[in-house]
Amino acid sequence: MLPKIEIYEAIEIRYGYSIQDDLYHAHFDLPADRHVQKSLQSESHSTMPVASSMPGKFHIHGPVEGELLDRARTQIDTFLGK
């Protein structure tokens, strides 16, 4: 079965259900060239999780498709400084 694809803030989220572990899985790549608000660039301490603020490949999983996509969108928003 091919994954479904959602484009959010120009970032492709690939997601689908896995019968092997009875969970939904989502994958997305956060680009190295992002546009972060200037106020976030000058902060020495941030409450954002480090994983959400760095570029790279991300994988998340959960039991509910809608909640999984919401988590992916939230990580993307955090990464983009929204």
WOQUI-V481336 format. One record per residue. RES is the residue in three letters. PHI is phi in degrees with one decimal (NA if undefined). OMEGA is omega in degrees with one decimal (* if undefined). Layout:
RES,PHI,OMEGA
RES,PHI,OMEGA
This chain:
MET,NA,179.8
LEU,-77.2,178.7
PRO,-71.2,172.1
LYS,-81.4,-179.1
ILE,-129.5,173.7
GLU,-126.3,175.6
ILE,-99.5,178.9
TYR,-131.6,-178.5
GLU,52.0,179.0
ALA,66.0,177.0
ILE,-115.6,-177.8
GLU,-83.8,174.4
ILE,-105.2,176.6
ARG,-102.5,-175.8
TYR,-144.6,179.0
GLY,-178.3,-178.2
TYR,-97.4,176.5
SER,-113.5,178.7
ILE,-70.2,-177.7
GLN,-63.7,-179.7
ASP,-120.2,176.7
ASP,59.1,179.9
LEU,-135.2,170.4
TYR,-90.7,-179.6
HIS,-125.9,176.2
ALA,-132.1,178.5
HIS,-129.6,174.8
PHE,-155.1,179.3
ASP,-110.3,175.1
LEU,-92.2,-173.5
PRO,-70.4,178.9
ALA,-70.9,-179.6
ASP,-99.3,-179.7
ARG,-119.5,178.6
HIS,-112.0,-178.1
VAL,-101.3,177.8
GLN,-58.2,-176.6
LYS,-57.7,-179.2
SER,-62.6,178.7
LEU,-77.7,-178.8
GLN,-69.4,-174.5
SER,-91.3,-179.7
GLU,-72.5,177.8
SER,-88.7,178.5
HIS,-129.4,-178.4
SER,-133.5,177.6
THR,-88.9,179.8
MET,-71.5,174.0
PRO,-61.4,-177.7
VAL,-59.7,-178.2
ALA,-60.5,-178.7
SER,-78.6,-175.8
SER,-100.5,-178.2
MET,-117.6,176.6
PRO,-70.4,176.7
GLY,140.9,-179.6
LYS,-90.8,-178.8
PHE,-127.5,178.5
HIS,-133.4,173.6
ILE,-131.6,178.9
HIS,-145.1,179.7
GLY,-173.3,-175.1
PRO,-80.2,-175.8
VAL,-122.6,-176.0
GLU,-58.9,-177.8
GLY,-61.5,179.0
GLU,-66.8,178.2
LEU,-61.0,179.6
LEU,-66.0,176.4
ASP,-62.4,177.8
ARG,-63.7,178.7
ALA,-63.0,179.2
ARG,-62.9,178.8
THR,-63.4,178.0
GLN,-63.3,179.0
ILE,-65.4,178.2
ASP,-60.3,179.1
THR,-61.9,179.2
PHE,-60.6,-179.0
LEU,-81.1,177.2
GLY,81.9,-178.9
LYS,-95.3,*
